[in-house]
Amino acid sequence: MAQRPASRQNWRWWVAGLLLAVLAGALGAWGGAQWSPAAPRLTQEDIDAAVLHTLHTQNLPSKSARAAAVIAPSVVLVRGYRDVPKGKDKDKDKEEADNGVGTGVVVKDDGTIMTNLHVVSGSSRLEVTFMDGTTSPAVVVGVRPENDLAIIKPQKIPDDLVPAVLAGSGDLQPGDEVVAVGFPFGIGPSVSAGVVSGLGREFPVSKDQVMRGLIQFDAAANPGNSGGPLVNMAGEVVGIVTAILNPTRARTFIGIGFATTIESAGVAVGIPPF
């Protein structure tokens, strides 16, 4: 499992520091008299009142915003291209065409990226774009068709690349808050928030294949989100977004999305089960 980087190991300390800073500011605003030598010692009630005052008068980052900020450096845009015939000689006269976009998440220090198999299928060339704008050709190094997963490796990576922290889905419960980060229709990075709607779901991929053990969620996801991370409020990846359900022919979100659990996804990159 990817080790929690220092910047992420201390995210809870960052939150605690933020609250302390807010508290200090609130107490300062509460009145200079509170700090005068003659003033009585602060009580727990004074502190509680100051914190409540600050919470009512200051805008603090939401849990979803903090989770999205944690995972953002690890999310990549995956773009595929394919060769199509251009002239009479189909073997020689070819040009490159767009084969669609998706999302991936960096899971190892060496730049290993996890995405969906259907994101890269049919592409003769792959290109990934990291959050700092760095682009690189990438190749498929492993697939797990039964989980619609693919592992790709870029040829170059940013110097300060930060892999995601992975977490098991065993503690998830319906109603738990989650965030999906990706590139719906190529727009992004985009963040959507929702909750876990259910666990152990099934999704028919074809007549002969059914994906099982999926996380159902209601954070908005559309074509392009595929392969992106589904994260908990700590910014840890609990699943890989893989499908949306729409009983019509429209490829748009109606509130039912599915993600492969990180336990199933982790096997694809040799990460031990949680």
ABEGO torsion letter per residue (X at the ends): XBBBBAAAAAAAAAAAAAAAAAAAAAAAAAEAAAABAABBBBBAAAAAAAAAAAAAABBBBBAAAAAAAAAAAABBBBBBBBBBBABABAAABBBBBBAEBBBBBBABAAGBBBBBAAAABGBABBBBBBAAGBBBBBBBABBBAAAGBBBBBBABBBAABBBBBBBBAAABBBGBBBBBBBBBGGBOBBBBBBBBABBGBBBBABAABBBBGBBBBABBBBBGABGBBBBBAAGBBABBBABBBBABABBBBAGBBBBBBAAAAAAAAGBBBX
